[in-house]
């Protein structure tokens, strides 16, 4: 499914009312959404009909394969997060679902969070937990579940028939703005932002605020003007990673201030070329301990050099790079789905389940960069997602294909 959109050559917790739920989606595979003329005036109906005819047989074969996998693993509801190019109608189904969620009403207390949509509930939740879910023992498991909760919301609230895609950084890095993910077509997540004046460019937050690394800003930075998200608006400002290092607990006082504005993006080919590399991925997967893995995913070649986690955020400009409000960037969830895929691969390279439930499964404390100081995490430590889901022990989210994390990666 849009799980990796790739082109081979073009290349402080607050309690709110519980999230409402609708009836469970019973099929997630091959339902085609109605073709329609898109907002750019492109007539996509004929293209979609061709896609459907060509993929109908393949879709049936995939369904059979999924059932076989579920039977073999003894899991009754196991779905494949598929790699490779998505068909056009699959891309459209995913994009339509995200746009749908951006149109659904918020379930959170507007007086606290200023949220205007169900999509922004996920943004506000990430902001509320930022100082407890990065550069620590919780980062990987918390975001694994967060991505799953977003996927479930697309399926239940917006009838999305597929699984959440992932962004294959390496296959898209050669020419990131020409990749199917960011080429600005009706089937992409929109493209580059409009160019900014030199004066406005100076006001952009730096792409990286750790160590001595400097990197040029991209050629965009202004409003996204093409593709499905050209009319998308955001409201939370970029705060910057340094705010996570405040020795005092709590969030910045203005963190939930909201000013509606266009969606800006500044895609950086420099970041993609220099940091989203096969060498960095190989170095990450070669980590022998979870401590090394966590360090390398944030620091590719030593302290201060962005690893594949920050590089994916930085490659899209200040909206995607903000430590607090980064889910405002629609590619956030595909980026973290890829992180989940890589973590899963690293876990499977260990002996038995040592990297899932053993001594090599967790490392670190319960606060970002251990600021303020906190206890070491254990598999029994509880993590939460505000009103999106009840708190639960970390051990519940350490492995996919088990419990309700019913998916796998190719």
Secondary structure, 3 states (H helix, E strand, C coil): CCCCCCCCCCCCCCCCCCCCCCCCCCCCCCCCCCCCCCCCCCCCHHHHHHHHHHHHHHHHHHHHHHHHHHHHHCCCCCEEECCCCCCHHHHHHHHHHHHHHHHCCCCCCHHHHCCCCHHHHHHHHHHHHHHHCCCCCCHHHHHHHHHHHHHHHHHHHHCCCCCCCCCCHHHHCCCHHHCCCCCCCCCCCCCCEEECCHHHHHCCCCCCCCCCCCCCCCCCEEEECCCCCCCCEECCCCCCHHHHHCCCCCCCCCCCCCCCEECECCCCHHHHHHHCCHHHHHHHHCCCCHHHHHHHHHECCCCCCECHHHHHHHCCCHHHHCCCCHHHCCCHHHHHHHHHHHHHHHHHCCCCCCCCCCCCCCCCECCHHHCCCCCECCCCCEECCHHHCCCEEHHHHCCCCECCECEEEC
